[in-house]
Each structure stands twice: as structure tokens, then as C-alpha cells.
Amino acid sequence: MYTHPTLKGRVAVVTGGGGVLCSGFSKDLANVGMKVAVLDLRLDAAQKVADEINAAGGTAIAVACNVLETESLAAARAEINEKLGTCDLLLNGAGGNSPLGTTTKDKLELCDITNKAEGVKTFFDLDPKGIEFVFNLNFLGTLLVTQTFAKDMIGKENAAIINVSSMNSYKPLTRIPAYSAAKAAVSNFTQFMAVHFSEVGIRVNAIAPGFFSTIQNKTLLYNQDGSLTARSEKILGHTPLGRFGVPSDLTGALLFLTDEQYSGFVTGVVLPVDGGFSAYSGV
């Protein structure tokens, strides 16, 4: 249990709350006494997290919500306001990638143009619909949610918004141009909102996670025998701390940005939690 007494009783709204990292955020906020609305497109995933919080003595509700539909967001807001009260902390965690916005190789080679092998997807094969989906989910899904819940936060004492960016907003990763660009947009938007809401009492910051080892990405990071994939070798070779992150590595950053006793003069910041990946040039 963490000691942040000023946060007790406040209402936190977490989108993407059924996912690995955002379920951890939801539990961390509940552990300091916040009442948590766990929002997710999948109600069963959100309910599982809410049940775990309530069983541990916290307060949480699960709310089905599509962050890209204003009617769904309005319904979620009404339910939360009725059951928990108006939002004090908004955590925009919904996001993700799509294979339609991903290439199969790090670099384009001449043979990919003159005699492309079967199964190779180059920059020229990227699907505009896939890229649109990634941008909508990560950027528009942050903007629309903020439009919905920030109305109740204006004029409140110590209201805060935390967006979830990524360390690849600093330096784009190979193969995932749409996701990298979308997260860069989230970081830029965080700075815009910090200025825009500065006179109505809302601080706005972001957390930029690096590579985290979770059940969801286990097959991308590890071979079947448990050894690292070639891409994982590259990742750890460029991570000064030499390991993948785990969800608990984000707790300190989350509570620091949430609690005004620690970060009351901090707004417009994108805080990397990436083991030094974004700082390392490779040489």
C-alpha cells in the first residue's frame, strides 16, 4: 500500500483499463484510496479488474466504453458520475497497433521492388485504413475522451490528466511507422493540452513506457525455448538498464504525476519509463 493520503476518495477514470499496463494503473490508483472507473471496449476484461480491486478492499466499477464513439463516452460519463462522482484524474490509456500499419522488414531493399518475396510487406503496401485505425485509436481516442470528461474537471482543485505515450514517440521504431507517429501525436497533444487547460486548473502530463514484458507480447520477445528473439536482443542491447520493464515499474511515475504534493508544478511533461532506451544512441 502506497502512502498518498491526498488522493483518497478521488475519482479516477482509466481507459483501456482491461489491458495489462492499464489494469496495473487501475489497481495502483485503487491502492491509494481512489475510486476507479475501469473503462474498456471489452466489459468482461474491465469487470475482471474491477472485481480484483473490490476483492482487495478498494472501490471500482467496470464500464463498457468505445473511446471512438461519443455516444458511448457520454453514457460512460453519466454512469460514472452517478455511481462514483465526477472525474478528478483522467488516464487516457486506450491504444494499440495494427498489422495493417506494419512492415515486415526494418529497411526497404531493392529486391523488394524488383522481385519481392512472398509475404513481404513494404512501406508501399501499408494499408491506409490500418494506419487510420491506429491514429484514431491512439490520438482521437485520447482527444474524444478528454472532451467528454474534462468538462467535469474544469475548476476542480488538483484535477489531472495523464496520457499514455511511448518511448517510440521520441525515436520511431522500425516496422511500426503508424504506431510511432500516432504516439508522437499523443506526446505533442499532451503539451498542447497542458497549455490550453493551464488557467482552469487541470495539469496534463504523459507517461512514455518502453519495452515491457507481458503475456500479450511474450511471443514477440521470446522464442518457444525461452530464449530472446533477434528483435529482443536488439532491444536489450539498446537499453542501458539491460532488461524489459514490468508493470510495477510504472507505479512510481503514475503516482508522482497524479499527486500534486509531488508534482503540483509539473505540467506538459512526457516522462519516459524505458530503462534509458530513448537516451541511448547505440554507440
N, C-alpha and C positions, 0 to 999 in steps of 0.2 A: 504494500500500500504506500503510495507516494503522498507527501505532505504538501498540499496546495489548498489550504482552507478557504481561500477567497473564491475558489471555483465551485465549492459545494452548493448544490441546488440550482445551478445554472443549467440552461438547456443547450445541448449540442446536437446539431443536425449533421449527419455524416452520410454523404452519397457514396455509392459503391461499397456500402458497409458490409456486404456479404463476402467481399473478396478477402484475400489473405492479409494484405497490409492494412486495409481499412477496417477489417474486423478487429485487428490489433489496436488500431486507433480508437475504435469504439470502446473496447474493453479498458484501455488506458484512461480514457476520459471518465468512464463509469467508476474506475478505481479511486478517482479523486473526488467522487461525490456528484458528478454532473449527471443530469438526466439526459439520456441519449436516445435520439431517434435514429434508428438504423434503416437507411433507405437503400433499396436495391431493386433492380428490374425483376429479380427472382425473389419472390416473397419467402419461399422456403429457406433460402440462404440467409436472408435478413432475420427470419424468425429464429433460426438456429443460434445466431449470435446474440439476439435479444434474450433468448431463453438462458443461455450461458451466463449472461450478465445478471439477470434476475436471480438465478440459482445461487450466484455468488454474493447476493445481498445488495446488488445495485438496482438501478431503475432504468429500464429500456423498453421501447416499443419497436416493433418491426413494421415498416411501411413499404408497400409495393409502389415503385415510382419509376417512370421513364423520364430521364433528365432531358430528353429532347422533345417532350410534349408538354406544352404549357398547361393544358387541362389537367394532366396527371400531376404536375407540380403544384397547381393550385389546390387540388384535392389533398395532396400530401400536407401542404401547409395548414389547411383547415383542420385536418386530423391531429396534427402535432400541436397546434395552438390550443385545441380543445383538451387534449389528454395530458400535455406536459407544460404548455405555456409557450410564449414566443421565443424565437431563437436568440441566443446570446453568442454562440460560436457556430459558424458555418464552415464545415470542412468539405471542400469540393474534391472528392476522391474518385469519382466515377471516371473511367478512362480505359484505354486499351488500344490494341493494334489490330491489323487485318492482313492476312497473307496476300490480299489483292493489292496492297500498297508496299510490297516487299520484293526485293530482287533475290536471286539465288546465289549470286557471286558478289564478292567485295568490289571488284573492278571490272569494267567492260573491256573485253578483249576483241581484237579484230576478227577472230574466228567466230565470235558471237554474231557478227553481222554477215560475214561471207558464208559461213557454214555452221549455223547454230545447232548445238546438240539438243536432242530431245529432252524436255523437262527444264531447260534453262530459261529463266525469266529475266530479261534485262530491263534497264530503265525505260526502254521504248515499249515494253509490254505492260507497264504499270496501268492498272485499271482506274480511270478517273472516278468511278463510283466507289471503289475501295478507298481511294485517297479522300474522297468526300466524307465517307463514313468515319474515317479516323479523325479528320479535322472536326467534324460535327460532334463526335463523342467526347473528345478531349477539350476542345475550345468552346464550341457552342454549348456543350453540356455544363461548362463552368459558368458561362455568361447567363444562360437562362435560369439556372438555379439561383445565381446571385440576384438577378432581377426579382425573383419570387420572394426570397427570404430576407434580403437586405432591407426591404421596406419596413419590416418589423424591428430592425436593429437600429435604425436612424434615431439618434437622440438618446439611446440607451448608454448607460455607463459601462465602459470596458467591453464593448462589443468587438468581436474579431472575426476575420475570415482567414482561413488557411487553405491555399490551393495546393494540389499535388502536381508538381512539375517532374522533371527527371534530370539526371546529370547529362543526358544527351541533348539537353537544351543548350548546354554550353558548347559541346563539340558533337556534331552529328555522328552517329554510329553508321558503319557500313550496313548495307542491305535494308535498312528501315527508314527511308527518307521521309515518308509521310508521318510516322510517329515522332521522329526527331523534330521535324518542322512544327508539328502540332504542339509539342511540349515547349518549344521555343516561344510559340504564340502564348501559351499559358503563362510563362515567365514574364513576357512583355506586358500582358494583360494585368498581371499582379501589380506591376509597377504603376500602370495607368490607374487601377482602382485605388491604390494607396494614396495617390494624389487626389483623385476625384472625391473620395469619401473622407478626406482628412478633416474637414470642418464640421462633419456631422457625427464624429465620434467613433468611426469604425477603422480599426487598424487592419491592414491587409498584407499578408506575407505568404510565402510558399516554402514547401519542403521539396527538395530535389533528391530523391533516393537514387543510389547507384545500383549495382547488381546485387540482388537479394536472392538467396537460395530458398525456394519454396516448393511445395508439392507441385504447383502448376507448371513450373519451368524446369523440373528435375530432368526431364528427357533432353532438354536443350543444353544443360550444363554438364550432365554426366552420361557416360556410356553405360550399357547394361551391366558391365562388370564393376561399376562404381568408379571407374577412372574418369578423369576430366576429358571432355571433348576438346577438339582443337581450338574451338572458339573460346572455351573456358580458360585454356592455357594462355591465350592472348589477353583475356580479361584480367586474370590474376597477375600476369606479367606487367600490366599497366596499372595495377592497384598497389600503391605503396604499402598499405597495411596487410596485403598478401592474403586476403580471404574475402569470401562473399559476406554480405550483410545478412542479419537475421532480423525479424520484425521488431524485437525488443531494442535493437539499435536505434530505432526511430523515436522511442518514448521520450527521451530527454529533449530532443528538438521540438516535438509536439507540445509538451508541457511548458517549455520555455516560451514558445510563441503564443501559447494560449493565456498564460498567467501574466497579467500586466505588472505584477510586482517584480517580475524578472525582465519583461520586455515592453514595458509601457512606452518607451521612447524608440521602439523598433517598428518600422513600417516600410513596405516596399522592398523587403529583403527576400532573396531566394537562397535558402540555406541548403547547401549540398551535404548529404549524408552518404558518402560514397567511398570511404576509405582512401580518399586522396586521388581517385581516378581522374576527376576533372582538372586536377592541378598538375598532372604528370604529362610531360611532353614526349616521353618514350626514350629519352636519352639522358 
